[in-house]
Amino acid sequence: MSSCQDQCTVAVTGASGSFGRALLRRWPRQDVHLVGLTSSPEPLDLRDEAGEPIPLEQVVWRIGEEWALRPVLERVDVLVLNHGINQPQARSRAATGQALEVNALSSWRLLELFAEVVQQRAAARRQAEVWVNTSEAEIQPALSPLYELSKRLLGNLVSLRALDLGGSQGPLRIRRLVLGPFRSALNPIGLMGADFVAGQVLAQARLGCNLIIVSPNPLTYVLMPLSTLSRWLYFRLLTRAADESC
């Protein structure tokens, strides 16, 4: 699944949500230390199919204070950026700012912070991975304009930064999770179960996919790769890496 060959630390943001809990519950636990990153102070009680508690380290953090997670990220091998909010019908200035901050800018800051940490330890550690849940809302209507706007921004930021941060041979591997509607607190009428989605995500990761799509909409499997490729080409042609701009 990941590049971990022995003891591996996996951290998931949005760990209190439906998908975060399902992903942590289904993650293979042999030689893996699980870390749940959440904004909720309520203890995370995860149990396997037999009802046994799943060992989990819980870390409480706040949007806007991503820097405080640096000590945690320094020992993480796989970081899953999964936190977000959904505000259907909202369009106020405050709601817009909150959607952009939580759904896009916070994940971007964590991506940059983790990349910095990984670069500093590259000589001593194996390749790390970051999984970014951008959602099907990148390219499809989600009946929530602010959610769509913020997720599209996040998707574009991931495509742009992947030119410098990503790469199968580099110290940081970026995987994009494009998920269709699943049942959660953000979307109680989702068509898929979070546990099913988590299983499909992990199965595709085991196959080595960097673009992981789980959706009941067949168009997503056609449009998303085309969108990702076109953005990569556009950014590649019209931007330069920082060390080339002197």
N, C-alpha and C positions, 0 to 999 in steps of 0.2 A: 504493500500500500504506500508507505512512505519510504524514505531512504534509511530509516532507523534499522540497525542490525542488532543492537542489544538494548539496554535500558533507554527508553524514549519518553520524553515528556510532551504531552499534548494539551494545549490550552484552547478553550472554546469560549468566545464572548457570547452574550445572550444565553448563558447557560440555564437560566430559569425558564426560558421559553420552550415551546413544544419541540421545535427542531433541535435546539441546543441540548435538551434533556435526552431526546431520542438518539442523537449522535453520540453523546457520552455513554449512553446505556449500551449501544450496539458496537462501540469501538472495541476491537480485540484487545484484551487486557493483559495478555502475556508480556511481561517485561515492559509494561507501559504505565506511566504515572499520569493520571488525569487531573487537570486543573480546570475548574469551572469559574470563569470570570463573569461576574454578575453585578448589577446595580442593586439587587435586592438583598437585604440583610437576613432574610429568612433562610434557615439552613436548607441546603439541597439534600434531599433524601432520595437517592437513586437505588433501585433494586433490580436485580436480574430476573430472568423468567422463573427462577426457583424461589424468588422472594428474598434472596440474600442481599445484604447491602453491598453496594459497589464502592470500593475505596476511592475517595475523591477529595482533593484539596480545593476549598472554596476561597476565592479572593474577591472582595467587594471593591468596586472602583466606581468612579463617576465620569460622565462625559465632560470633556474639557480638561481632565487631569490624566490624560494618557501617559504623560511622562512618569507618573508615579508607578506605573507598571513595569518600568525598566528592570528592576531587580528580578521580577518574575520572568520577563522575556529573556533574560540572560541565560536561563536554564531550559528554555523551551525549544523543542525541535520542530513541532508542527503547531502553527497558530491558525485557528479558524475564526475569521471575522464574520460574525453572524448576527450582531445586535441590530436592532432597528425599531422604528415606530411606524404606525399607520394612522392617518387622520383623515378618513373619508369625508368629503364635502368641505373640508377646511380650506381657506385661502387667505387668512389674515396674515399680516406681516409677522406676528409672533409665531404662528403655526408654520409659516414658510421657513423662517429662520431655524426653528426647532427641527423640522424635517431635514433640512440641509445639514445641520450640525450633527444630528444623530445618525442619519442614514448614509451620509457621504463623508463629511469632513473628519469625523471621529475615526472611521475606518481608515481613511487616507493617512491620518496622523499615526495610527498604530502600525500601518504598513511601513511607513517611512522609519519609524522608531525601531521596528523589528529588523528592517533591512540594515540599519546602522549597527545594531547589535550583532547581527550575523556577519557583517563585513569585518568587524573588529575581532571576531573569534574564528574567522574562516580558516586560518592556518591550523587551528587546533581541533576543530570540530567537523563533523560530517555535514553534508548539505542539509539545509533547513527548508521548510515548506511553509507557505502561507496560503490558506484557502479563503477566498473572498466570496461571500454570498451576495451576488449582485441582483439576483432574482430575474424572473421572466419579464418583469416590468421594464427592463432595459429596452425591450423592443416591442412589447405587447401592452395593450391597455390593461390596467389593473383596477379600473373603476375608482381610482383614488389619485387625482392629479399630482398632489404633492409627493406622494410615494413614488410615482413614475418619474417626476422631475429629479428627485434626489437619487434614485437608483440609476438613472441614466447618467447623472454626473459621476457617481461612483464607478460605473462601468467605463466611462471615458478616462477617468483618472487611472484606473487599473491598466487600461490599454496603453496609455501614455507612459506610465512609470515602468511597465513591463519591458519596455525597450532597453532600459538601463539596469533594472533590478532583476529581471527574470532570466531564463535560459536554463536548458536541461543540464548544462555542465557547470553553471555558476553556483555560487554558495547559497542562492535563494531560488527556490522553485515556486512559481505562482500558479495556483489552480483557481479557476473561476467556476462558481456554483450557480447555475442558472435553473432556478426551481419554479415550477408552476404552482398554482394555488393549492395549498395544503391546510388542513384544519389547525387553527391555533387561536390564541387570544387576539392576534392581529386580524385574522380572517376566519371567523367561526363557521363560514359556509364553504370552506375549501373542499375541493373534490378528492384530494388524496389525504391519507393519514401520514402524520409526521414520522411514525416509525417506518412506514414503507419507504418514504422519501430518504430517510437516513440510510436504510439498507441499500437502496439503489446508488446513493452517493458513494458509499464505501466500496460497493462492488465495482463501480467505474474507476475509482481511485486505484483499486488493486490491479486493474487492467492498464494503468499508467496514463489515464486521460488527464489532460490539463484543462480541457473544456468539458465540464460535467453538466449534463442536461437531464433533468427529470421533470417531465411535463406530459399532461394528457393531450396537449395540442401538437399535432404532427408538424405544423408550420414552424414551430420553434426550432426543431431539429434541422430545418433547412435555413431559416433566416439568421439564427444566432451565429453559426460558423461564418456565414457571408458577412455579417455585420462586424464580427471580430476581425476578420481578415482585412476588410476594407478600412477599418479604423487603424489597424496596424500599418497598412501601406500609407495611409494619409499622414499619420504622425511621423512615420519613418522618413517620408519624403520632405516634410515641411518643418521638421525640428532637428536640432542637433544636441548631442550630449554636452554636458557642462564643460568638460575638458577640451572640447573642440571649438568653443565660442570665443577664444582669446583673440 
